[in-house]
């Protein structure tokens, strides 16, 4: 409840409506997901389409902080399915 009051006060001081604040926050999330999606695609393609969500999460070394389940959801959305190597 305290945080909500601070947002209201900050919006009043800045002369911005609360709806605009929350809309901008949502757009920022969508942009972050878009950037993450591009890097997930690059990591997936760079590894001969063999990486699943657990290994793709290791793109954290590239500066993206993203969880395994979000990676899995984005991979499903894009249509990536890892190719598993068959044993002889």
C-alpha positions in Angstrom: 0.0 0.0 0.0 2.9 2.4 0.8 4.5 1.9 -2.6 1.2 2.7 -4.4 1.0 6.0 -2.5 4.5 6.8 -3.5 3.7 6.2 -7.2 0.6 8.4 -6.9 2.7 11.2 -5.4 5.5 10.8 -7.9 3.0 11.0 -10.8 1.4 14.1 -9.3 4.8 15.8 -8.9 5.8 14.9 -12.5 2.4 15.8 -14.0 1.9 12.3 -15.4 -1.2 10.2 -15.1 -1.0 6.9 -13.3 -2.2 5.1 -16.3 0.6 6.5 -18.4 3.1 5.3 -15.8 1.8 1.8 -15.8 1.6 1.7 -19.6 5.2 2.8 -19.9 6.2 0.1 -17.4 4.4 -2.5 -19.5 6.1 -1.3 -22.7 9.5 -1.6 -21.0 8.7 -5.2 -20.1 7.7 -6.0 -23.7 11.0 -4.4 -25.0 13.0 -6.5 -22.5 11.2 -9.7 -23.7 11.9 -8.8 -27.3 15.6 -8.3 -26.7 15.7 -11.6 -24.7 13.9 -13.4 -27.5 16.5 -12.2 -30.1 19.4 -13.4 -28.0 17.6 -16.7 -27.3 17.2 -17.2 -31.1 20.9 -16.5 -31.6 22.0 -18.9 -28.8 19.7 -21.6 -30.2 20.9 -21.2 -33.8 24.5 -21.0 -32.8 24.3 -24.4 -31.1 22.9 -26.3 -34.1 19.4 -26.1 -32.6 20.3 -28.7 -29.9 20.0 -26.5 -26.8 16.9 -26.7 -24.7 15.6 -24.2 -22.2 18.1 -25.3 -19.5 21.1 -24.6 -21.7 19.7 -21.5 -23.3 19.4 -20.0 -19.9 23.1 -20.0 -19.8 23.1 -16.9 -22.1 23.2 -15.1 -18.8 26.9 -14.7 -19.6 25.8 -12.3 -22.4 24.2 -10.0 -19.8 20.6 -11.2 -19.9 19.0 -12.2 -16.6 16.1 -14.5 -17.5 14.7 -17.6 -15.9 14.4 -21.1 -17.3 10.6 -21.1 -17.5 10.5 -17.7 -19.3 13.0 -19.1 -21.8 10.9 -22.2 -22.3 7.8 -20.0 -22.9 9.6 -17.8 -25.4 11.0 -20.9 -27.2 7.5 -22.3 -27.5 6.1 -19.0 -28.7 8.7 -18.8 -31.5 8.4 -22.5 -32.3 11.9 -23.8 -31.3 12.1 -27.4 -30.5 15.6 -28.8 -29.8 16.9 -31.6 -31.9 18.2 -34.4 -29.7 21.0 -36.6 -31.0 20.1 -40.2 -31.2 22.4 -42.8 -29.7 23.7 -45.6 -31.8 
